[in-house]
Amino acid sequence: MDEIEIPQYFMCPISLQIMKDPVTTITGITYDRDSIEHWLFTNNNTTCPITRKPLPIHSHLTPNHTLLRLIQAWCTQNASHGIHRIPTPKPPLDKFQVLKLLQDLNNPNLQFGKIKQLKLLASQSERNKKCLLQAGVPKAMILFILTCFKKGKIDKSLEEALSLLQFVNVPEEEIKVLLEEKDQILDSLSWVLSCEVENSISVKSHAVIVLKTMIQKASSRVKQRLKPQLFENIVKILRCGISPQGMNAALHVMLSACNWGRNRIMMVESGAVFEVIEIELKAPEKRITELNMRLLFHLCSCADGRAQFVSHKGAIALLTERIFTVSAEVDDRAVFILSLVCMFSATRVVLQEMVEVGTVSKFCRLVQSDHHGTYLKDKVREILKSHAHVWNYSACISYGDRSFYSRLCD
C-alpha cells in the first residue's frame, strides 16, 4: 500500500487516513465522521480545524456520498495491491431509534437486552451519547431503577441500567425536577447499596456513583430531607469494601450533605468517623486522603463526632503523621481538626497522647516552616499557647522543641 499514491482529497485532514465515512461540515470542509465528532464532542472544540471558523458542537454533518463512492471505487481498482474496499457506513444513530428501544422496556422479557443495547451504543461514540441524552435515556434509567425498588426486584437489568448511567450524564435541571417530583429516587439508590447481589462491588459502585451525581445537583431542600438509612448504607459499603471509584463517590456524597447539622449528626450516628479513619489507616491515594480530611473536619465540628474521633486509638497519631507528608490542604484540615479537639475535647489523656505521638513537635515545626500560610501558623500558635501548662514541661518533648516552645509562650 505504501507504493500506491493515495489521492489527497481521500484523506481526512485530522487523522490523515483514508476516510471511511466522509461528512461535510457547515464550513464546507470534509472530514471522516469519527475524527470530526471526536474533535467536537470529546475535545469540546468550537472551531473548524482547517478554516478556524466557528463550528458549534451541534453542527449538522452532511454525509458526502459522492466522495464515499469515489473512495470505494478507488479501493476496488487497487484491490490487487492489498487495499480493502471500505464498506458503506451505517446511518448514524437517531433519536427515533433510541425511543423505540425505550418503548421496549415495558416488556420484562426484553428489558435486559434493550438496556444492554443502549449501553453498547453509548460506549461507541460521543455522538451516540448525545443522541441518548436527547432521547431522555438518563431519565428513563433512573425511573427504571425506581420501578425496580418499588417492586423489590434487583436483577441483571437493574445492574445494566446503573452501568449505562456511567456513560450518559444526567442534566442538572433534569435531576432537580426528578428529585422534587419523585421523592423515592434517593431511597431506590440507597436500597441498591443495602442489597446482597452478585457482582456486589461493581453494582454498588455504580449505584453510589449515580447517587453522587444526584446529591451534588440536588436542591438544598432535598439535601435537608435525607434519611439516616442513606448514610448507614454508605458507611456499610465503605466498611465491607468498594471500588476506588465507589469510595471516592461515597465520600463525595457525604461531603455534599455536610452543610446541614442534621446530616452530620446522622453520619456520626452511622459510624462514619470511625470508618473514615479506618480507610485512612490503609494509606489511600492523595485525593482520598484529602476527601477524608475534609469530611473529618465537618464531622468533628459536632460533639459526638469529636467523641468518636478521640475514642479511636489511632486517630490522633494518624493525623499527626499526615502533617507534612501529603499536601498543604491535608496539613490545613489536619490542624483544624486537631484544633477542634484541643478546644472542646482536651482531656488530660488526650493532651498527653498528643505529646506522645509527636503532635506537639509537629506543631512546633509547622510554626517555623516557610511553606505554610500565616493563618495556619497563627492557629497552631493559639493551640500551643492554650495548653502550655501541660505541654511545655513534658518529658516527651525534645530539648529543641521545648526551648522553642518556651520562647513562643513568653
Secondary structure, 3 states (H helix, E strand, C coil): CCCCCCCHHHECCCCCCECCCEEECCCCCEEEHHHHHHHHHHCCCCECCCCCCECCCCCCCEECHHHHHHHHHHHHHCHHHCCCCCCCCCCCCCHHHHHHHHHHHHCCCCHHHHHHHHHHHHHHCHHHHHHHHHCCHHHHHHHHHHHHHHHCCCCHHHHHHHHHCCCCCCCHHHHHHHHHHCCCHHHHHHHHHHCCCCCHHHHHHHHHHHHHHHHHHCCHHHHCCCCHHHHHHHHHHHHHCCCHHHHHHHHHHHHHHCCCHHHHHHHHHCCHHHHHHHHHHCCCCHHHHHHHHHHHHHHCCCHHHHHHHHHCCCHHHHHHHHCCCCCHHHHHHHHHHHHHHHHHCCCHHHHHHHHHCCHHHHHHHHHHCCCCCHHHHHHHHHHHHHCHHHHCCCCCCCHHHHHHHHHHHC
